[in-house]
């Protein structure tokens, strides 16, 4: 699993075999060549089903949240 911290501060996750594969997959959203890509060990994400049929983020697992803060937002931590 790879975490991408985009230049604007957003964070995305992608399951890929290599960092290069992750960059190719992230191209679906934007050019990830200049973004910070980190491999992460634990990723636990919970989504809720809204009444309209859309999904919304409910929460991150504790370990995943700590990894995000440590690697992508160390000053907020």
C-alpha positions, 0 to 999 in steps of 0.5 A: 500500500502506498500513500501519496501526499499531493502538492496541495496537501491532499492524501490518496492511497493506492494498493500497488506492487511497486512505487512506480506502479502506484505512480501510474495508477495515481495518474488517473487523478493527477500527475504524481511525479512530483508528489511524495509517495510513501509505502505504508504497512497498515491501512484500515479505513472505514466508510459509511453508506449514506442515504443517497447511496454514496460512500463517505469516510467514517474514520481511519484505523488508529495505526493508519491515522498515526502513519498519515500524521507522521509521514504526511503532516508531521507539523500537525502531529 
